[in-house]
Every structure is written in C-alpha cells, then in structure tokens.
Amino acid sequence: MLVIITSHPIQYQAPLWRELAADGRVRFEVWFLTPHAVERTYDREFGREFAWDIDLLQGYPHRFLEVKAGWRLDRFNGIRLRRRWAEEFSAHGVTTVWVEGWRFRALWQAVSTAHRQRIQVWMRGENSDLAPEPGTRLVWKRLLLRWLFHRVDRFLAIGSANRRFYLRHRVNSNQIFPAPYGVDNDRFAAAAASLRPQRNEFRARWHIAPEAFCVLFCGKFIAKKRPLDLVDAAKSAAAIASRPIHLLFAGDGELAGVLREQLALPGGPPSTILGFVNQRDLPTVYAAADCLVLPSDYGETWGLVVNEALSSGVPAIVSNRCGCAEDLAAPLGAAHVYPSGDIAALARAIGEVARHPPTAETMQTVVDAHAFRHTIASVVRLTEHRGPAGLD
C-alpha cells in the first residue's frame, strides 16, 4: 500500500487526494501528523486562531497518527510520534512511502526508516533553485539534503524551478517525475461562473469604483510576501493604466498595522482591507478582482494563490522570485513577471495588464497544464513500474 505522509490536512492537497481515490487505480492512505486547520489552532503568520471552513477529510482514506502533546508547525523538532515509524509501516503493510517535504525531523525519520526497511520512498517538496544561499549554510544544506535524497527513490517535481533544485542536489533526472502543483480548478471555475453576475454588487460592497482596475493581494501580511510593494507601485500604476487602481487586500498578519498606515497616508491609492478570508468566501474576492499580484520574495516556494486566481479567470502578475513564475505567470506574457522589489517595474506591469489582459484561452491553457490528472498519471505510472533506478 502507498502511504502519503503530510504534516496536516491542507486545503490545496485534499482535492488531489480525493481525485486520486476517485481514479481508483492506486491503493493508498494519507497519514496526517497533526489536525492543524481542521481543528481550530493558532497560526503564527496569520496571527490568529482559525480552521478552514471547507471539508478537508471526506472522499479519501486517511488517518491521524498519534503524536506527543505540544506539537508545533514552526519548529523542525515540533512533531514527535508516539510510535516508531517501523511499527507504523509494519502494522499497515506499507510498500511505498510518499513524503510531503522535509520541513520536520519526523519526515526525515520516516524517509530513513522506510529506506532501511527497503520500502520505496517518494518525495514531493516545494523548494526551488531561485533562492541564493550563503556559503557556509549552503555547504551544510547540500550535505544534509544529499544524505536525505540518497534515501529517496522517486521525486515528484511541482514545477520547473523545483525540478532544477533536485538536479542541483545531484538527483538523477530519471528519478524525477512531473507532478504540476495545482488546486481544485473545477471548484474555482464553477464558483467564478456562478458569482460573475454579482460582481458589481461585491465591488460596491467594498467601495470599488465601477471603472477601477481592482488589484488583489491574497495571503499573509508578512515580510516575505512584500504587500507594501503593491501600495507603492499602485501610486504610479494608475497613470500607466489610464484608469483608477483600487487595491483589495485579503489576509492578515504582522504587517496589517503598517499596511493600514501606509494606505491612509495622503496620496495613497483607493483600497479595501478585508482581513482574513476563509475558503468558502475566497471565490467572492476573486469575482471582484481584475488582477492578482504576488510580490513575494524567495520565501514563496510556489504561490498556489496564483493557481486559484487563474482558475477563477483572474490574470496574475508575479515576482520573478516566486517558484511559480515561469510555469504560471510567464506563459501569460512578458508583463506578468517582474523583478522582485522593483516598484517601477511592478507599476508598469499593472498598467500593461490593465490595458492588455491575457485572453481567457491563454489562461485556461495554463490552468489545464496544472490539473491534478497530470500528477495522478505519474503516481499510477510509478506504482505500475517499481524498478530500482528508472522506469522500465
């Protein structure tokens, strides 16, 4: 049996597990280490307690492993199991382990134990080759990751920069298989179609002028996501776009106070801060927007909010330091990727996209390339061909 090990139920992953179960060709079970986000827990980056308001557990086989009290998701040693991995694997007849990343010691231990027991190991992580690393740290990181990756048989690459990351760390190309990162495209597309007739109502509720080009920031208000860049860029983007710019912020975090202060300054762009928006209400936010901007720094290993926007029919502008930039944004046109931190370039990009948005057909092509069926095809292929080096 294939076992997928992940830290907690994640809103982006649950639809993939459901679709894999519905496909029916692979016997699997998802093992969660914690109930974060399905039970109300504190998120330090959001700065609040919350639980997602959509079902993340129905439609696929799963179990929660027993972990010691006091678990934390912000520490490498923050999750400790009550039973050894060897016991868990033996008790459930595990033949293949799929590990979601290497953020916690518990995941490293799962890989090491499976390797010792001659259980095939798959890895799907988010890291890209975009972030520079200091010399000393780079040496130690490469040594540790090579130790880990040497114990992994197959790698599921979420995108181009992620694939290059594995190659940089001496993973053989024949060990890497496509698993394009995606979201529940059907849910967002259906919601967009349903909510489109109410678009003007939503915009009026949030004081967005009918003629304004509404630019959305959706995520945590934290330093690595650089929400303040958007405030500075919007001041000059209106002249380039030849129409008013309205900023719509959906999220929360440590920069919320600073963001409100900047937006309140004289000459600041028209804006609305919605605060934290849960999953059921997100399609409403996309329905009001004309464009999403993801200005993040290197810490944005992908940016699934871009997948959500495109699935909702909303184009995106993305910093070149985001892991998804070349796979999701670049195919939309040159204006959709800009140098991170370059405020003038971001302003020009907003103005250009306001004047010349990508076609619906172009966006749909990108969305289709990141549908879950591509990952499922790789999983089925790997399950059916279990040779030690590459596929037969």
DALINQUI-V461882 format. One record per residue. RES is the residue in one letter. NEAR is the number of other ideal C-beta (glycine too) atoms within 12 Angstrom. Layout:
res = <RES;RES>
near = <NEAR;NEAR>
//
This chain:
res = <M;L;V;I;I;T;S;H;P;I;Q;Y;Q;A;P;L;W;R;E;L;A;A;D;G;R;V;R;F;E;V;W;F;L;T;P;H;A;V;E;R;T;Y;D;R;E;F;G;R;E;F;A;W;D;I;D;L;L;Q;G;Y;P;H;R;F;L;E;V;K;A;G;W;R;L;D;R;F;N;G;I;R;L;R;R;R;W;A;E;E;F;S;A;H;G;V;T;T;V;W;V;E;G;W;R;F;R;A;L;W;Q;A;V;S;T;A;H;R;Q;R;I;Q;V;W;M;R;G;E;N;S;D;L;A;P;E;P;G;T;R;L;V;W;K;R;L;L;L;R;W;L;F;H;R;V;D;R;F;L;A;I;G;S;A;N;R;R;F;Y;L;R;H;R;V;N;S;N;Q;I;F;P;A;P;Y;G;V;D;N;D;R;F;A;A;A;A;A;S;L;R;P;Q;R;N;E;F;R;A;R;W;H;I;A;P;E;A;F;C;V;L;F;C;G;K;F;I;A;K;K;R;P;L;D;L;V;D;A;A;K;S;A;A;A;I;A;S;R;P;I;H;L;L;F;A;G;D;G;E;L;A;G;V;L;R;E;Q;L;A;L;P;G;G;P;P;S;T;I;L;G;F;V;N;Q;R;D;L;P;T;V;Y;A;A;A;D;C;L;V;L;P;S;D;Y;G;E;T;W;G;L;V;V;N;E;A;L;S;S;G;V;P;A;I;V;S;N;R;C;G;C;A;E;D;L;A;A;P;L;G;A;A;H;V;Y;P;S;G;D;I;A;A;L;A;R;A;I;G;E;V;A;R;H;P;P;T;A;E;T;M;Q;T;V;V;D;A;H;A;F;R;H;T;I;A;S;V;V;R;L;T;E;H;R;G;P;A;G;L;D>
near = <24;37;38;43;47;41;37;38;37;33;32;37;38;33;36;44;39;28;31;34;27;17;22;14;19;32;22;35;31;36;39;37;40;32;26;32;32;25;19;15;23;18;25;20;24;29;20;21;15;26;25;30;17;26;21;31;27;16;21;30;23;29;23;25;34;20;27;17;11;12;30;26;29;18;16;19;20;24;35;24;29;17;21;20;35;22;16;31;35;17;17;25;15;31;26;33;42;45;44;36;36;34;27;30;24;39;37;30;30;43;37;26;29;34;27;17;24;18;33;31;42;42;45;40;38;33;35;37;24;33;27;12;20;10;10;10;14;16;13;14;22;20;16;19;30;18;19;33;34;20;33;38;35;38;40;38;36;42;44;29;34;37;31;24;33;36;21;24;32;20;32;19;17;18;30;35;35;30;40;36;42;38;39;35;35;21;30;36;30;16;29;33;20;17;28;21;11;18;28;19;16;27;28;17;17;30;20;32;22;18;18;31;38;44;48;48;50;45;37;34;37;28;21;28;37;37;43;32;39;46;38;30;37;44;30;22;41;27;19;26;32;16;23;27;40;38;46;42;41;39;35;32;30;21;31;28;16;20;34;22;14;27;31;16;16;8;14;22;36;29;33;31;35;29;25;29;32;24;32;16;22;39;36;31;42;42;34;42;45;39;49;49;53;50;51;45;26;27;27;36;30;43;48;41;41;50;46;43;46;45;40;43;35;45;43;52;55;46;41;33;35;47;41;47;36;29;39;45;45;27;31;38;24;19;31;42;35;39;21;30;22;21;26;19;29;43;33;25;45;50;32;28;39;33;21;21;28;33;15;20;13;24;36;23;18;36;38;22;26;37;29;35;25;28;36;31;23;30;34;24;24;36;26;16;19;21;15;15;14;17;19;11>
//
